[in-house]
């Protein structure tokens, strides 16, 4: 027993010494896994290693901010760069668990799409929550967001994300509120009432989904005639042989971001990685593997026309679009979510 | 000194001597258990204590707005405060902006005053740019929220290091501006109904597993050994499969174009698809299936220890089959029944992935909200408070069982 102890300690000590040496020439990046990370691997990680010789150690998580917060608070930050969604960015920036970004190193913010830049984060992709239907079973499908609420024209169940965010917006958009005024209206108590009243009109016909993969599954199984969905999920289902269509009218845009967690071993290397990852050609490269829009306007020229057709950010699809206001949801989300929960139970 | 007394003293001496002689062995036994005790303290008791503390801890306002709190001591509580309070707030927010802690104070106050988060952030940005007063007009110009006495009474109330806010919220109560306790608005009251629903679903699942599991356990004890082995495997097999896999399997079975509907349609039992998934029925069915082994196994282990000869004896003494079963056999299985039901009930209280996937919007249970407040909202205070409420309810139910049947009657092995 004692002997084992005597040999273990030096070995552990050696490992501790060796760890920084091993870490040199590599960077640890955490993202959401699945097809998304697969696309990042091919378009960003592998090309980064090829260009700089720095290896990318990948980690995956489910988007839980708690995981990053716990790491930072315990003083043991083991990842250098994390891909986060917008609410996480806002919350983490507020709570001081992300490093501030030196934008002079990244480039002119004027080149970036609305909502993709922040003090603590640099946009990775723009994705869309939009209406989708199965063209195989519904040849003459919906064309505008109002059709989601038109049960006379399109009888049957519709799938919605079990979250007030995006649904209240869709309700107001369908009720005739222009995209530019949606959050102005929602900021008044009457506006929230109005959105719930609109949702009331189809309440009995809603199937609620929670995980992103459920939306295409509901369409494929015929459980619903149409559903709101994240555009990447619909695209993937089509690659597997489905004939789903996206109604781009009044789509709601949101972004993901690269952030550097506080206490990252080498913030300089993290920033260098991010600077590379958002170069226009690299951003455009991602669209070959997954249909999420590049965050910079200057990336558009490197995207092929076939890929552009599937992107939420391509001009043809962007005619009527709303950018999700995450600050609004950070302020009012808790109250509205409670109301949403009681409304669901009524 | 009487003879009996001498004997008693002798007896005590012997007893003490024996105990003293056994002390090293007891110590050794105890020291062997120490790693487990240590593990329990680190992995079980400490987190529960941390949970209890988190549910009442309230550090944000105190540490970020100390000057404001001091200035508020002389505030009358009904009007908009005067210049000194605003000057103190400006000084606090200026510092908070430098340390980037303003948003933490904002987030904490936002729980009680929706919209406060961005108001505090905007005010801290403004304060950082202000060199000298008067501050009052500038704050009032920026937002009317600074004129409202309610805002200030919330700030003053949160100067305390401990808060009842999270625990009150977890049972749909709130502090009124005057300090009294009142119910929250009906459209904000979600946690008590959810707790009630959690208990109801857990109760139904427990009842169903008992009705379905009791006969199975009985058959397991009387069946020939080879058949019993196969049956046991069928009971245990689901237990070895991941919870998520079993839940997803139920999605496949229950969905509108799923196996069950297809069979019902083929048999012409129904002409329209029956809505099975996203209903309470779906939730209860899937949970019952998953929980069955937990109810069956304790009952089975108790049943095996009951001598079959007792039933035969009862019959030969004139009891009918029903009477022999209910008066001789069933009472002896009670420890297993209680243990099995308790286990299933308590485990069912903690379900969240199954109701989320096969249940409807009205089937979410408390755990679901705990996970949301931990993982997404980072509101650990409220998550901890909900955890405390769930823990207390669980302990209350456990205590009730103990009172009803007695601790010695519960056989959890």
Interface residues (C-beta under 8 A of the other chain):
Chain A: X64 X65 X66 X69 X87 X91 X93 X94 X95 X96 X162 X207 X208 X210 X211 X221 X222 X223 X327 X330 X331 X332 X333 X334 X335 X338 X339 X341 X342 X343 X344 X345
Chain B: X100 X101 X103 X104 X106 X107 X110 X111 X114 X115 X116 X117 X118 X121 X186 X187 X188 X189 X190 X193 X194 X255 X256 X257 X258 X277 X278 X356 X357 X360 X361 X362 X364 X374 X375 X376 X377 X378 X379
